[in-house]
Amino acid sequence: MSRQALFFNDENQLGYYCLLAATGFVLGSRRFAIPLAGQAVFYVLLGYLAFLSQCRGALVGLAILMGVALLDRPLRLMAALGGVAAVLLVMTLDPSIIGKSEERLVVAGSYDTLETRGYDRILNHPEHILLGAGEGAYERFQSALFSSEIHSSFGTLLFCYGIIGMGLFSAALVWIARASPRTALFLIPAFVYGFAHYGLRFAFFWLMLAVLCCMAAPRSQGSGVRGQGSGVRGQESMKKSSDS
């Protein structure tokens, strides 16, 4: 069995879709009553599709998502981490058990360095760090990854849109983190994928951000209402004390 893209343009897109779908499903299960059996079937199917894609970024992201989702259940978290560690140990010690076509899951490839991912372009052309170089016509830049976009969401934000563009993008993430730090943890799996792949043009990524914003907004508004309420109560108490 080789890597599978199914109905996507490439295998990494399939893995990324599985990661984002799992993140959205976990968030939804915290607001809506979903039977445990249905959740288990959904996660197994997503895990299987991610394994077919052999996208290591997506598989690592799914493992981190599992850890984030189980933070409030330490016993389940320890059991899950133990299972993942055991599987990785067996695969590392004996890669032959997963077959020749899946060796890329445990064996480093020729595109697993910072240079071949395109990060060296940032150091080779520091003049674009502030305002950005824009996307397209990548043959303009000196890089080990010639005539191709940087295989990184963070690298693309910094190099193509500069510190200003990256700051504007980060402002929304900071708002989510301040409004609901617990909800903001669910950004980590997608960002782990973004270290080695460019995932910002994937529409499902922006849908996930919208879901996170919707989940964080009520808490932010609620804290504001509580703050206003405490202020009104404070004014009333001061008025009563002055009348007395």
Accessible surface in RSA format (square Angstrom, percent):
REM  Atomic radii and reference values for relative SASA: ProtOr
REM  Chains: A
REM  Algorithm: Lee & Richards
REM  Probe-radius: 1.40
REM  Slices: 20
REM RES _ NUM      All-atoms   Total-Side   Main-Chain    Non-polar    All polar
REM                ABS   REL    ABS   REL    ABS   REL    ABS   REL    ABS   REL
RES MET A   1   116.69  60.4  58.71  38.9  57.98 138.0  57.77  49.1  58.92  78.1
RES SER A   2    68.17  57.6  63.88  85.3   4.29   9.9  40.45  86.1  27.72  38.8
RES ARG A   3    63.82  26.8  49.47  25.2  14.35  34.2  24.93  34.1  38.90  23.6
RES GLN A   4    60.53  33.8  60.22  44.0   0.31   0.7   7.15  15.2  53.37  40.5
RES ALA A   5    24.63  22.6  19.10  29.5   5.53  12.6  19.10  26.9   5.53  14.7
RES LEU A   6    91.26  50.8  53.16  38.0  38.10  95.8  63.24  44.4  28.02  75.4
RES PHE A   7   206.57 103.3 170.77 105.8  35.80  93.1 176.91 107.3  29.65  84.9
RES PHE A   8    58.18  29.1  43.00  26.6  15.18  39.5  47.09  28.6  11.09  31.7
RES ASN A   9   135.65  93.5 100.48  97.1  35.18  84.7  25.26  60.8 110.39 106.7
RES ASP A  10    57.50  40.3  55.24  55.0   2.26   5.3  27.07  63.7  30.43  30.3
RES GLU A  11    47.39  27.2  47.39  35.9   0.00   0.0   0.44   0.8  46.95  38.3
RES ASN A  12    40.89  28.2  40.81  39.4   0.08   0.2   6.00  14.4  34.89  33.7
RES GLN A  13    47.04  26.3  46.84  34.2   0.20   0.5  12.07  25.7  34.96  26.5
RES LEU A  14     2.31   1.3   2.31   1.7   0.00   0.0   2.31   1.6   0.00   0.0
RES GLY A  15     0.00   0.0   0.00   N/A   0.00   0.0   0.00   0.0   0.00   0.0
RES TYR A  16     7.16   3.3   7.16   4.1   0.00   0.0   3.69   2.8   3.47   4.3
RES TYR A  17    84.28  39.3  84.28  48.0   0.00   0.0  40.51  30.4  43.77  54.0
RES CYS A  18     0.00   0.0   0.00   0.0   0.00   0.0   0.00   0.0   0.00   0.0
RES LEU A  19     0.00   0.0   0.00   0.0   0.00   0.0   0.00   0.0   0.00   0.0
RES LEU A  20     2.14   1.2   0.35   0.3   1.79   4.5   0.35   0.2   1.79   4.8
RES ALA A  21    12.19  11.2   7.62  11.8   4.57  10.4   9.55  13.4   2.64   7.0
RES ALA A  22     2.71   2.5   2.71   4.2   0.00   0.0   2.71   3.8   0.00   0.0
RES THR A  23     0.16   0.1   0.16   0.2   0.00   0.0   0.00   0.0   0.16   0.2
RES GLY A  24    26.36  32.5   0.00   N/A  26.36  32.5  19.16  52.6   7.20  16.1
RES PHE A  25    43.13  21.6  35.48  22.0   7.65  19.9  41.65  25.3   1.48   4.2
RES VAL A  26    11.17   7.3  11.17  10.1   0.00   0.0  11.17   9.7   0.00   0.0
RES LEU A  27     1.25   0.7   0.89   0.6   0.36   0.9   1.01   0.7   0.24   0.6
RES GLY A  28    21.13  26.1   0.00   N/A  21.13  26.1  21.03  57.7   0.10   0.2
RES SER A  29    28.48  24.1  10.15  13.5  18.33  42.2   2.19   4.7  26.30  36.8
RES ARG A  30    98.24  41.2  62.98  32.1  35.27  84.0  37.24  50.9  61.00  37.0
RES ARG A  31   119.89  50.3  86.96  44.3  32.93  78.4  37.91  51.8  81.98  49.7
RES PHE A  32   143.87  72.0 136.78  84.7   7.10  18.5 142.57  86.4   1.31   3.7
RES ALA A  33   110.95 102.0  69.45 107.2  41.50  94.4  80.20 112.9  30.75  81.5
RES ILE A  34    51.24  29.2  37.86  28.2  13.38  32.3  39.07  28.1  12.17  33.0
RES PRO A  35    98.20  71.6  85.23  77.7  12.97  47.1  97.43  80.4   0.77   4.8
RES LEU A  36   129.78  72.3 121.40  86.9   8.38  21.1 121.62  85.4   8.16  22.0
RES ALA A  37    74.75  68.7  62.98  97.2  11.77  26.8  71.43 100.6   3.32   8.8
RES GLY A  38    34.59  42.7   0.00   N/A  34.59  42.7  28.10  77.1   6.48  14.5
RES GLN A  39    31.46  17.6  31.46  23.0   0.00   0.0   3.92   8.3  27.54  20.9
RES ALA A  40    52.99  48.7  45.94  70.9   7.04  16.0  52.38  73.8   0.60   1.6
RES VAL A  41    88.96  58.5  85.91  77.8   3.05   7.4  88.96  77.3   0.00   0.0
RES PHE A  42    63.49  31.8  61.21  37.9   2.28   5.9  63.02  38.2   0.47   1.3
RES TYR A  43    74.36  34.7  66.34  37.7   8.01  20.9  63.66  47.8  10.70  13.2
RES VAL A  44   103.78  68.3  95.50  86.5   8.28  19.9 101.98  88.6   1.80   4.9
RES LEU A  45   102.01  56.8 101.78  72.8   0.23   0.6 101.88  71.5   0.14   0.4
RES LEU A  46    12.54   7.0  12.54   9.0   0.00   0.0  12.54   8.8   0.00   0.0
RES GLY A  47    28.22  34.8   0.00   N/A  28.22  34.8  23.85  65.5   4.36   9.8
RES TYR A  48   125.19  58.4 118.37  67.3   6.82  17.7  88.56  66.6  36.63  45.2
RES LEU A  49    50.75  28.3  50.75  36.3   0.00   0.0  50.75  35.6   0.00   0.0
RES ALA A  50     0.00   0.0   0.00   0.0   0.00   0.0   0.00   0.0   0.00   0.0
RES PHE A  51    67.31  33.7  67.31  41.7   0.00   0.0  67.31  40.8   0.00   0.0
RES LEU A  52    15.15   8.4  15.11  10.8   0.05   0.1  15.11  10.6   0.05   0.1
RES SER A  53     0.00   0.0   0.00   0.0   0.00   0.0   0.00   0.0   0.00   0.0
RES GLN A  54     0.01   0.0   0.01   0.0   0.00   0.0   0.00   0.0   0.01   0.0
RES CYS A  55     0.75   0.6   0.00   0.0   0.75   1.8   0.75   1.9   0.00   0.0
RES ARG A  56    60.08  25.2  57.15  29.1   2.94   7.0  33.81  46.2  26.28  15.9
RES GLY A  57    12.15  15.0   0.00   N/A  12.15  15.0   9.62  26.4   2.53   5.7
RES ALA A  58     0.00   0.0   0.00   0.0   0.00   0.0   0.00   0.0   0.00   0.0
RES LEU A  59    48.07  26.8  41.43  29.6   6.65  16.7  41.79  29.3   6.29  16.9
RES VAL A  60    75.78  49.9  73.21  66.3   2.57   6.2  75.74  65.8   0.03   0.1
RES GLY A  61     0.00   0.0   0.00   N/A   0.00   0.0   0.00   0.0   0.00   0.0
RES LEU A  62    32.39  18.0  26.85  19.2   5.54  13.9  27.14  19.1   5.25  14.1
RES ALA A  63    33.63  30.9  26.08  40.3   7.55  17.2  30.55  43.0   3.08   8.1
RES ILE A  64    54.73  31.1  47.98  35.7   6.75  16.3  54.09  39.0   0.64   1.7
RES LEU A  65     6.43   3.6   6.43   4.6   0.00   0.0   6.43   4.5   0.00   0.0
RES MET A  66    57.82  29.9  51.35  34.0   6.47  15.4  28.78  24.5  29.04  38.5
RES GLY A  67    12.16  15.0   0.00   N/A  12.16  15.0  12.16  33.4   0.00   0.0
RES VAL A  68    11.29   7.4  10.27   9.3   1.02   2.5  10.67   9.3   0.63   1.7
RES ALA A  69    19.91  18.3  14.27  22.0   5.64  12.8  14.27  20.1   5.64  14.9
RES LEU A  70    32.64  18.2  32.64  23.3   0.00   0.0  32.64  22.9   0.00   0.0
RES LEU A  71    85.29  47.5  66.26  47.4  19.04  47.9  66.41  46.6  18.88  50.8
RES ASP A  72    91.20  63.9  59.38  59.1  31.81  75.2  41.04  96.6  50.16  50.0
RES ARG A  73   118.71  49.8 114.67  58.5   4.04   9.6  27.71  37.9  91.01  55.2
RES PRO A  74    83.02  60.5  82.54  75.2   0.47   1.7  83.02  68.5   0.00   0.0
RES LEU A  75   146.36  81.5 140.05 100.2   6.31  15.9 140.54  98.7   5.82  15.7
RES ARG A  76   129.05  54.2 123.19  62.8   5.86  13.9  42.28  57.8  86.77  52.6
RES LEU A  77    27.39  15.3  27.39  19.6   0.00   0.0  27.39  19.2   0.00   0.0
RES MET A  78   132.95  68.8 122.20  80.9  10.74  25.6 103.53  88.0  29.42  39.0
RES ALA A  79    74.09  68.1  51.13  78.9  22.96  52.2  63.45  89.4  10.64  28.2
RES ALA A  80    23.00  21.2   9.61  14.8  13.40  30.5  21.52  30.3   1.48   3.9
RES LEU A  81    89.01  49.6  85.49  61.2   3.52   8.8  85.88  60.3   3.13   8.4
RES GLY A  82    39.97  49.3   0.00   N/A  39.97  49.3  33.84  92.9   6.12  13.7
RES GLY A  83    37.16  45.8   0.00   N/A  37.16  45.8  35.19  96.6   1.97   4.4
RES VAL A  84    47.34  31.1  43.90  39.7   3.44   8.3  46.49  40.4   0.85   2.3
RES ALA A  85    58.15  53.5  49.65  76.6   8.49  19.3  54.17  76.3   3.98  10.5
RES ALA A  86    53.63  49.3  46.94  72.4   6.69  15.2  52.95  74.6   0.68   1.8
RES VAL A  87    86.34  56.8  82.87  75.0   3.46   8.3  86.27  75.0   0.07   0.2
RES LEU A  88    99.12  55.2  98.83  70.7   0.30   0.7  99.05  69.6   0.07   0.2
RES LEU A  89   106.54  59.3 102.07  73.0   4.47  11.2 106.07  74.5   0.47   1.3
RES VAL A  90    76.59  50.4  74.86  67.8   1.73   4.2  76.56  66.5   0.03   0.1
RES MET A  91    23.23  12.0  23.23  15.4   0.00   0.0  12.91  11.0  10.32  13.7
RES THR A  92    89.98  64.0  75.56  76.6  14.42  34.4  59.01  79.3  30.97  46.8
RES LEU A  93   134.18  74.7 103.10  73.8  31.08  78.1 105.68  74.2  28.50  76.7
RES ASP A  94    61.97  43.4  61.18  60.9   0.78   1.9  21.44  50.5  40.52  40.4
RES PRO A  95    41.15  30.0  41.15  37.5   0.00   0.0  41.15  34.0   0.00   0.0
RES SER A  96    80.82  68.3  59.93  80.0  20.89  48.1  48.02 102.3  32.80  46.0
RES ILE A  97    95.44  54.3  55.89  41.6  39.55  95.3  64.74  46.6  30.70  83.3
RES ILE A  98    29.48  16.8  15.55  11.6  13.92  33.6  23.71  17.1   5.77  15.7
RES GLY A  99    29.41  36.3   0.00   N/A  29.41  36.3  28.39  77.9   1.02   2.3
RES LYS A 100   172.20  84.0 152.58  93.6  19.62  46.7 108.18  97.4  64.02  68.2
RES SER A 101    47.37  40.0  24.29  32.4  23.09  53.2  32.53  69.3  14.84  20.8
RES GLU A 102     9.79   5.6   9.79   7.4   0.00   0.0   1.10   2.1   8.69   7.1
RES GLU A 103    48.28  27.7  48.27  36.5   0.00   0.0   9.31  18.0  38.97  31.8
RES ARG A 104    70.27  29.5  63.12  32.2   7.15  17.0  32.32  44.2  37.94  23.0
RES LEU A 105    24.61  13.7   5.00   3.6  19.61  49.3   5.00   3.5  19.61  52.8
RES VAL A 106    45.72  30.1   7.85   7.1  37.87  91.3  17.46  15.2  28.26  76.7
RES VAL A 107    73.67  48.5  68.61  62.1   5.06  12.2  71.60  62.2   2.07   5.6
RES ALA A 108    84.65  77.8  57.01  88.0  27.64  62.9  59.63  84.0  25.02  66.3
RES GLY A 109    41.07  50.6   0.00   N/A  41.07  50.6  31.08  85.3   9.99  22.4
RES SER A 110    90.96  76.9  63.37  84.6  27.59  63.6  58.37 124.3  32.59  45.7
RES TYR A 111   130.53  60.9 129.68  73.8   0.86   2.2  81.60  61.3  48.93  60.3
RES ASP A 112    54.30  38.0  22.13  22.0  32.18  76.1  21.94  51.6  32.37  32.3
RES THR A 113    67.39  47.9  60.99  61.8   6.39  15.2  65.10  87.4   2.28   3.5
RES LEU A 114   120.35  67.0 116.98  83.7   3.36   8.5 117.00  82.2   3.34   9.0
RES GLU A 115    88.89  51.0  88.89  67.2   0.00   0.0  33.76  65.3  55.13  45.0
RES THR A 116    27.86  19.8  27.84  28.2   0.02   0.1  27.84  37.4   0.02   0.0
RES ARG A 117    32.92  13.8  32.92  16.8   0.00   0.0   7.72  10.6  25.20  15.3
RES GLY A 118     0.00   0.0   0.00   N/A   0.00   0.0   0.00   0.0   0.00   0.0
RES TYR A 119    47.20  22.0  43.82  24.9   3.38   8.8  42.09  31.6   5.11   6.3
RES ASP A 120    24.71  17.3  21.14  21.0   3.57   8.4  16.53  38.9   8.18   8.2
RES ARG A 121     0.24   0.1   0.24   0.1   0.00   0.0   0.00   0.0   0.24   0.1
RES ILE A 122    24.46  13.9  23.50  17.5   0.96   2.3  23.50  16.9   0.96   2.6
RES LEU A 123   147.69  82.3 129.52  92.7  18.17  45.7 130.81  91.9  16.88  45.4
RES ASN A 124    59.94  41.3  33.72  32.6  26.22  63.1   7.13  17.2  52.81  51.0
RES HIS A 125    31.13  17.0  31.13  21.6   0.00   0.0  24.15  24.9   6.98   8.1
RES PRO A 126    83.64  61.0  73.09  66.6  10.55  38.4  73.28  60.5  10.36  64.4
RES GLU A 127   118.94  68.3  81.35  61.5  37.59  89.5  65.18 126.1  53.76  43.9
RES HIS A 128    47.65  26.0  45.70  31.8   1.95   5.0  32.94  33.9  14.71  17.1
RES ILE A 129    37.59  21.4  37.55  28.0   0.04   0.1  37.55  27.0   0.04   0.1
RES LEU A 130   104.87  58.4 103.39  74.0   1.48   3.7 103.39  72.6   1.48   4.0
RES LEU A 131   129.90  72.3 109.42  78.3  20.48  51.5 110.19  77.4  19.70  53.0
RES GLY A 132    18.99  23.4   0.00   N/A  18.99  23.4   0.12   0.3  18.87  42.3
RES ALA A 133    15.56  14.3   0.00   0.0  15.56  35.4   4.67   6.6  10.89  28.9
RES GLY A 134    29.93  36.9   0.00   N/A  29.93  36.9  28.21  77.4   1.72   3.9
RES GLU A 135    70.77  40.6  36.56  27.7  34.21  81.5  22.57  43.7  48.20  39.4
RES GLY A 136    29.61  36.5   0.00   N/A  29.61  36.5  28.71  78.8   0.90   2.0
RES ALA A 137    54.46  50.1  35.71  55.1  18.75  42.7  41.75  58.8  12.72  33.7
RES TYR A 138    27.47  12.8  25.96  14.8   1.50   3.9  23.71  17.8   3.76   4.6
RES GLU A 139    97.42  55.9  79.89  60.4  17.53  41.7  38.57  74.6  58.85  48.0
RES ARG A 140   125.22  52.6  91.43  46.6  33.79  80.5  61.99  84.7  63.23  38.3
RES PHE A 141     8.71   4.4   5.77   3.6   2.94   7.7   7.01   4.3   1.70   4.9
RES GLN A 142   130.69  73.1 121.16  88.5   9.52  22.7  41.72  88.8  88.97  67.5
RES SER A 143    16.58  14.0   0.00   0.0  16.58  38.2   3.12   6.6  13.47  18.9
RES ALA A 144    65.49  60.2  24.62  38.0  40.88  93.0  37.12  52.3  28.38  75.2
RES LEU A 145    15.06   8.4  14.17  10.1   0.90   2.3  15.06  10.6   0.00   0.0
RES PHE A 146   138.75  69.4 120.65  74.7  18.10  47.1 120.78  73.2  17.97  51.4
RES SER A 147    57.69  48.7  36.14  48.2  21.55  49.6  11.60  24.7  46.09  64.6
RES SER A 148    34.00  28.7  28.84  38.5   5.16  11.9  20.03  42.7  13.96  19.6
RES GLU A 149    39.89  22.9  37.62  28.5   2.27   5.4  11.70  22.6  28.19  23.0
RES ILE A 150     1.35   0.8   0.39   0.3   0.97   2.3   0.39   0.3   0.97   2.6
RES HIS A 151    53.11  29.0  52.90  36.8   0.21   0.5  37.37  38.5  15.74  18.3
RES SER A 152     0.00   0.0   0.00   0.0   0.00   0.0   0.00   0.0   0.00   0.0
RES SER A 153    10.04   8.5  10.04  13.4   0.00   0.0   7.70  16.4   2.34   3.3
RES PHE A 154    47.58  23.8  46.59  28.9   0.99   2.6  46.80  28.4   0.78   2.2
RES GLY A 155     1.74   2.1   0.00   N/A   1.74   2.1   1.74   4.8   0.00   0.0
RES THR A 156     0.75   0.5   0.75   0.8   0.00   0.0   0.54   0.7   0.21   0.3
RES LEU A 157    14.10   7.9  14.10  10.1   0.00   0.0  14.10   9.9   0.00   0.0
RES LEU A 158    46.42  25.9  46.42  33.2   0.00   0.0  46.42  32.6   0.00   0.0
RES PHE A 159     0.27   0.1   0.27   0.2   0.00   0.0   0.27   0.2   0.00   0.0
RES CYS A 160     5.03   3.8   1.23   1.4   3.80   8.9   0.00   0.0   5.03   5.4
RES TYR A 161    97.07  45.3  89.99  51.2   7.08  18.4  66.99  50.3  30.09  37.1
RES GLY A 162     0.00   0.0   0.00   N/A   0.00   0.0   0.00   0.0   0.00   0.0
RES ILE A 163    93.54  53.2  91.38  68.1   2.16   5.2  92.10  66.3   1.44   3.9
RES ILE A 164    90.37  51.4  82.87  61.7   7.51  18.1  88.90  64.0   1.47   4.0
RES GLY A 165    19.61  24.2   0.00   N/A  19.61  24.2  14.40  39.5   5.21  11.7
RES MET A 166    51.37  26.6  51.37  34.0   0.00   0.0  41.46  35.3   9.91  13.1
RES GLY A 167    38.66  47.7   0.00   N/A  38.66  47.7  31.40  86.2   7.26  16.3
RES LEU A 168   132.36  73.7 119.31  85.4  13.05  32.8 120.12  84.4  12.24  32.9
RES PHE A 169    34.01  17.0  25.27  15.7   8.73  22.7  33.13  20.1   0.87   2.5
RES SER A 170    38.30  32.4  38.30  51.1   0.00   0.0  23.15  49.3  15.16  21.2
RES ALA A 171    59.46  54.7  46.78  72.2  12.69  28.9  53.30  75.1   6.16  16.3
RES ALA A 172    55.21  50.8  46.43  71.7   8.77  20.0  54.06  76.1   1.14   3.0
RES LEU A 173    26.34  14.7  24.65  17.6   1.69   4.3  25.02  17.6   1.32   3.6
RES VAL A 174    80.47  52.9  78.68  71.2   1.79   4.3  80.47  69.9   0.00   0.0
RES TRP A 175   107.47  43.1 104.06  50.4   3.41   8.0  84.37  45.0  23.10  37.5
RES ILE A 176     1.28   0.7   1.28   1.0   0.00   0.0   1.28   0.9   0.00   0.0
RES ALA A 177    41.96  38.6  38.59  59.5   3.37   7.7  38.88  54.8   3.07   8.1
RES ARG A 178   200.39  84.1 169.26  86.3  31.13  74.1  53.02  72.5 147.37  89.3
RES ALA A 179    21.89  20.1   1.23   1.9  20.66  47.0   8.34  11.7  13.55  35.9
RES SER A 180     2.56   2.2   0.05   0.1   2.51   5.8   2.51   5.3   0.05   0.1
RES PRO A 181    94.59  68.9  90.04  82.1   4.55  16.5  91.88  75.9   2.71  16.8
RES ARG A 182    69.22  29.1  65.02  33.1   4.20  10.0  57.46  78.5  11.76   7.1
RES THR A 183     5.24   3.7   3.98   4.0   1.26   3.0   1.26   1.7   3.98   6.0
RES ALA A 184    14.16  13.0   9.69  15.0   4.47  10.2   9.92  14.0   4.25  11.2
RES LEU A 185    58.13  32.4  57.48  41.1   0.65   1.6  58.13  40.8   0.00   0.0
RES PHE A 186     3.11   1.6   3.00   1.9   0.11   0.3   3.00   1.8   0.11   0.3
RES LEU A 187    10.82   6.0  10.82   7.7   0.00   0.0  10.82   7.6   0.00   0.0
RES ILE A 188    70.64  40.2  69.55  51.8   1.09   2.6  70.64  50.9   0.00   0.0
RES PRO A 189     0.02   0.0   0.02   0.0   0.00   0.0   0.02   0.0   0.00   0.0
RES ALA A 190     2.26   2.1   0.08   0.1   2.18   5.0   0.08   0.1   2.18   5.8
RES PHE A 191    38.77  19.4  38.77  24.0   0.00   0.0  38.77  23.5   0.00   0.0
RES VAL A 192    36.87  24.3  32.35  29.3   4.52  10.9  32.35  28.1   4.52  12.3
RES TYR A 193     6.76   3.2   6.71   3.8   0.05   0.1   0.17   0.1   6.59   8.1
RES GLY A 194     2.23   2.7   0.00   N/A   2.23   2.7   2.23   6.1   0.00   0.0
RES PHE A 195   117.87  59.0 114.00  70.6   3.87  10.1 114.00  69.1   3.87  11.1
RES ALA A 196    30.52  28.1  30.26  46.7   0.26   0.6  30.52  43.0   0.00   0.0
RES HIS A 197    21.08  11.5  20.54  14.3   0.54   1.4   9.18   9.5  11.90  13.8
RES TYR A 198    31.73  14.8  11.46   6.5  20.27  52.7   2.54   1.9  29.19  36.0
RES GLY A 199     1.91   2.4   0.00   N/A   1.91   2.4   1.91   5.3   0.00   0.0
RES LEU A 200    16.70   9.3  13.78   9.9   2.92   7.4  13.86   9.7   2.84   7.6
RES ARG A 201   147.10  61.8 114.75  58.5  32.36  77.0  70.86  96.8  76.25  46.2
RES PHE A 202    34.50  17.3  31.65  19.6   2.85   7.4  34.50  20.9   0.00   0.0
RES ALA A 203    81.88  75.3  68.75 106.1  13.14  29.9  73.07 102.9   8.82  23.4
RES PHE A 204    56.70  28.4  52.31  32.4   4.39  11.4  54.52  33.1   2.18   6.3
RES PHE A 205     2.59   1.3   2.59   1.6   0.00   0.0   2.59   1.6   0.00   0.0
RES TRP A 206   116.66  46.8 111.22  53.8   5.45  12.8 103.77  55.3  12.89  20.9
RES LEU A 207    95.43  53.1  90.10  64.5   5.33  13.4  94.26  66.2   1.17   3.1
RES MET A 208     5.74   3.0   2.58   1.7   3.15   7.5   5.60   4.8   0.13   0.2
RES LEU A 209    17.02   9.5  17.01  12.2   0.01   0.0  17.02  12.0   0.00   0.0
RES ALA A 210    48.45  44.5  40.83  63.0   7.62  17.3  47.79  67.3   0.66   1.7
RES VAL A 211    50.86  33.5  48.58  44.0   2.28   5.5  50.82  44.2   0.04   0.1
RES LEU A 212     0.00   0.0   0.00   0.0   0.00   0.0   0.00   0.0   0.00   0.0
RES CYS A 213    42.30  32.0  41.71  46.5   0.59   1.4  18.73  47.5  23.58  25.4
RES CYS A 214    87.40  66.1  76.73  85.6  10.67  25.1  28.60  72.5  58.80  63.4
RES MET A 215    16.30   8.4  15.82  10.5   0.48   1.1  14.51  12.3   1.79   2.4
RES ALA A 216     0.00   0.0   0.00   0.0   0.00   0.0   0.00   0.0   0.00   0.0
RES ALA A 217    25.21  23.2  24.99  38.6   0.21   0.5  25.21  35.5   0.00   0.0
RES PRO A 218    68.50  49.9  57.61  52.5  10.89  39.6  61.10  50.4   7.39  46.0
RES ARG A 219   117.03  49.1 106.69  54.4  10.34  24.6  44.70  61.1  72.33  43.8
RES SER A 220    37.54  31.7  29.37  39.2   8.17  18.8   4.05   8.6  33.49  46.9
RES GLN A 221   124.52  69.6 115.58  84.5   8.94  21.3  43.88  93.4  80.63  61.2
RES GLY A 222    21.86  27.0   0.00   N/A  21.86  27.0  21.21  58.2   0.65   1.5
RES SER A 223    56.75  48.0  47.60  63.5   9.15  21.1  33.24  70.8  23.50  32.9
RES GLY A 224    35.98  44.4   0.00   N/A  35.98  44.4  34.45  94.5   1.53   3.4
RES VAL A 225    99.40  65.4  97.79  88.5   1.61   3.9  97.79  85.0   1.61   4.4
RES ARG A 226   160.04  67.2 151.35  77.2   8.69  20.7  78.51 107.3  81.53  49.4
RES GLY A 227    41.27  50.9   0.00   N/A  41.27  50.9  32.73  89.8   8.54  19.1
RES GLN A 228   131.53  73.6 121.41  88.7  10.13  24.1  45.72  97.3  85.82  65.1
RES GLY A 229    24.05  29.7   0.00   N/A  24.05  29.7  23.21  63.7   0.84   1.9
RES SER A 230    56.03  47.3  47.56  63.5   8.47  19.5  33.16  70.6  22.87  32.0
RES GLY A 231    36.65  45.2   0.00   N/A  36.65  45.2  34.91  95.8   1.74   3.9
RES VAL A 232    80.13  52.7  79.51  72.0   0.62   1.5  79.51  69.1   0.62   1.7
RES ARG A 233   153.17  64.3 148.57  75.7   4.59  10.9  67.34  92.0  85.82  52.0
RES GLY A 234    29.87  36.8   0.00   N/A  29.87  36.8  29.43  80.8   0.44   1.0
RES GLN A 235   128.24  71.7 121.50  88.8   6.74  16.0  37.86  80.6  90.38  68.5
RES GLU A 236    92.99  53.4  90.41  68.4   2.58   6.1  32.47  62.8  60.52  49.4
RES SER A 237    63.23  53.4  54.16  72.3   9.07  20.9  46.25  98.5  16.98  23.8
RES MET A 238   136.93  70.9 131.24  86.9   5.69  13.5 104.44  88.8  32.49  43.0
RES LYS A 239   141.28  68.9 135.56  83.2   5.72  13.6  83.47  75.1  57.81  61.6
RES LYS A 240   149.40  72.9 143.63  88.1   5.77  13.7  89.17  80.3  60.24  64.2
RES SER A 241    75.00  63.4  55.44  74.0  19.56  45.1  47.49 101.1  27.51  38.5
RES SER A 242    89.88  76.0  51.31  68.5  38.57  88.8  54.14 115.3  35.74  50.1
RES ASP A 243   110.51  77.4  74.41  74.1  36.10  85.4  33.87  79.7  76.65  76.4
RES SER A 244   126.15 106.6  57.17  76.3  68.98 158.9  66.48 141.6  59.67  83.6
END  Absolute sums over single chains surface
CHAIN  1 A    13873.5      11380.2       2493.3       9715.3       4158.2
END  Absolute sums over all chains
TOTAL         13873.5      11380.2       2493.3       9715.3       4158.2
